[in-house]
Amino acid sequence: MEHIDPEALALVALGEPLTDPVVEHLSSCESCWHEIEALRSTVSVARSAIGEAELSAPPARVWQSVRAELGLAVDLEPPAPVVAEIAVTSARPIVHLESARRDSVRERRAGIRRLMIPVAASAAAAALVAGGVLWWGATTPRDAGQLIAAAQLDALPDWPAASGQATVAERADGERVVTVSLDATVGDGVVREVWLLTENIDGLISLGLLTGNSGEFVVPASIDLSQFSVVDISAEPLDGDPTHSGDSIVRGSLDV
């Protein structure tokens, strides 16, 4: 069986709409499905770490390991500071249901991501150093923030055994993060997506895919939580349609 091109798998993990051939292949190829899930987990970690802390310089042993691995001279100094810039669209605001499909597709395709690593040494050495910088930065303690809202997520009729919770915390820099947990099992070929809805369900915003039992999602600064006060987790088929499926698993109102 010919598998999906790795670049195409990466785009799917980043949220690109699925084409019919990809959907058909994923329905029968466990290998590609697991690869996408692994990539999605990586994307989730990157999104949750962006903007949370300044990257710290790695300890000297990181460069020492790089030199030893590549057989470089022991007196070779590390390259100029390696800048790793990752920009990933983690939310696609949709204000009205009528324009949801058009706006979502446009935003998924525009400015999805860029990865730039300027280097002053060999590509291999720079890649190893960049990995060390990102790893070291990820270990920096994160600001848990102050709890500003919470919600009990109740099961919808089609998911009687499901349950969930949601909290919203505001960090020192003003960034707001929604943390959700969900106890529900979905079938093959289905993913779970976290949304903010208006009370009358006439507007919605996707925060991203939930890849485990819990996850953190940054709320766009322009979003008024008193307006988008309902947390919803839906079951979404892998059909390439970025709009809400209409199949909500759990839902609850934040006490804002």
N, C-alpha and C positions, 0 to 999 in steps of 0.2 A: 504494500500500500504506500502510495506517495503522500508524504506528510505536508502540512501547511508550511510555507516559507517562514523562517524565524522572524523576519521583519514584519510579516503580516500578523504573526502571533503577538509581537510586541505592541503593534498598533491596537489590536483587539484589547489587550490588557490595559492600555491607556484610555480605552473608552470609545474607539472608533466604531461606527456602525458595522454590523456583520453583513457580509454578502451571502446570498443563498448558497453558493458552493461551500463557503466556510461553515455555515450552519449545518449543512448536510454532512460534511466531513466530521465535525465535532460530535455529531450524534452517534457516530460509530467508531471514533478513534479515541481510545482512553489515553493514549500517550500524549496527543496534542492537547487534550482537555486538561491533563495534569500540568502540562507545561504552561498553559494560560493561567491556571490557578496559582502556580508558583510566581509567575511574572506579576500577577495582580497583587500578591502579598508584598512583593518588592515595591511596587508603585504605592501601595498603602503606607508602607513604612516611610518612603520618601516624602509623600504628601504630609504625613503627620509630623515630620521633622522640619519641614521648610519653615523658616521664619521663627523658630522656637528658641534658637540659641546661636550665638556666634560660633563659627568653627574654630576650634583651638588647634594650635600647632601640635603635631604628633611628637612623641618623645624621640630622642636621638636614636634609640634602638630600631625605630622603623626604617630610617635611612641606612643604618648599618646592615639590616637584613636585606634591603634592596641591593646594596653594593655586593654583599656576599652572594646573593642569588644570581646576579648578572655578571659576577666576576670582575667588577670594576676596581680601580685602584683604591687602596685604603685611604689615601689622602684626598680623594675626590669629594668636593663639597656638594651638598644637595643643590638641585636646580633652584632657580628663582621661585618665589612663592607660587605654588600651584593654585589657581583659582578654579574652583568647581562651581558652576552655576547651573542649577536645575530649576526649570520653570515648568510646572505641570498644572494644567487646568484641573482643579479639584471640585469645582462646582459649576453648573451651567444654569444661571438664573432663567426662569421662565415665568413671566408675570401673568399671562393669561392663557387659559387652556386653548383658546382659538389659535394662538400663534405658537403653541408649544413645539409642534413638530418642526416647523420652519426654523425657529430660533435655536432649537437644540442641535439640529444637524449643522447649522452654520457655526455654532460655537464649538462643537466637537472638532470641526475641521480647521478652525482658525486658532493659531497660537497654542497648539496642544503642548508642545514641549520643545526644549532645546537643551543640548548638553554641550558645554564648551569647556575644554580643559587646555588652556595655553600652556605650552611646555618649553623648557629651555634645555632639556636633555633628550635622551632617546625616548621614543614613544613608550617602550616597555617600562622604562624606569619611571616615567611620569605617571603611567597608569597605576603602578604599584604605590607610588607616593600619594596619588589622589585617593586611592582606596584607604590608605592609612589615615589621611586627613579626615575623610568622611566618617570612618569608624571611630576615630578619636572624638570627633565632634558629637557623634551620636551618643557617646557615653556621658556627655555633660548633663547634669541634672536639669530637668525641665520644670518650668513654672506650672504647677498644678492648677493655679488660678483659684478664684473665689466662686463658690456656688451661687448662681443667681436664679436658677429655675430648675424644675424637675417635673417629670410626668410618668405616670404609670401607663404602660402601653397595653391596651386591652385587645384580646383576640377578636378578629372579625368572624362572622358566621361560618365562613368556609374553612376556618382554621381554629376550631374550638379548643384544641390542646395547646395553642401557642400563648406565649406571654413575653413581656419585655419591659424594659425601663429606659428612661432617657434623662440625662442631666445636662445642664448648660453651665459652663464655668467661664469666667472672664479673667484673663491673665493680666499681668502688670502693664503690658504694652497695649491693652485694650482689645486684644484678639479674643474672640469668643469661640469656644469649642463645644460641640455637642458630642457627648459620649452615650452610645446606645448599647444595650445588651438584648439578645433575642434568644429565646428557647423555642425553636421550631425547625423542622426538617423539611427541606424542599427536594423535589425529585431531580433526576438527571436532566441536564439541558435547561436548568432554571437558576437564576441568580437572585440575590436579595439586594434591593436598592433602598437607600434612606432618603426621605423627602421631608421638606417643610411645606405645610399647606396653610392656606388661609382658613379661617373658621368656617366659611361658607363653601369651601372646596372649589373656589373659582380662580385660584392661582396656586402655583406650586413651584418649588425649587428642588432640584436634585442635589444632594450633598455628596453622593458617591455610592459605590458598592460596598456592602458588608461582606467581608471574606471569611470571617470567623464568627464566634459566638458574641463578640463585642468589637467595637471600633470607635475611633475618634474622628470627627469631621469638623473642619474649620467653617464657621459661618461667614459668608462674605460681609465685609464691613458695611455695605450699602443696605443690608437687609434689616428691616424693623421686626424684631421678634414679637412685638405686641400685635403685629399684623399677621405674620407667618408664625402662628403660635401652636400649630398642630404638628407633631412628629408622626410620620407614617413610614412603615417598612413594607415594601411590596415584593411580590414574587414576579420576576420578569423573565419571560422566555427569551432564549437567544435567537431572536428573529430579526435583529438589526434595527428595530424600532426604538428610538431613544425616549419616547413618551411613556407616561405611566400606563401600565397594563390594565389598570382597573381592578387588579387582584391584590388587595391589601391584606397583609398577614396580621399586623397589629397597628394600633393607632391610639394616640392620647394627646391631650392638651397640656401645654406647659403652663405652670402657675406663675406667669409673668405679670 
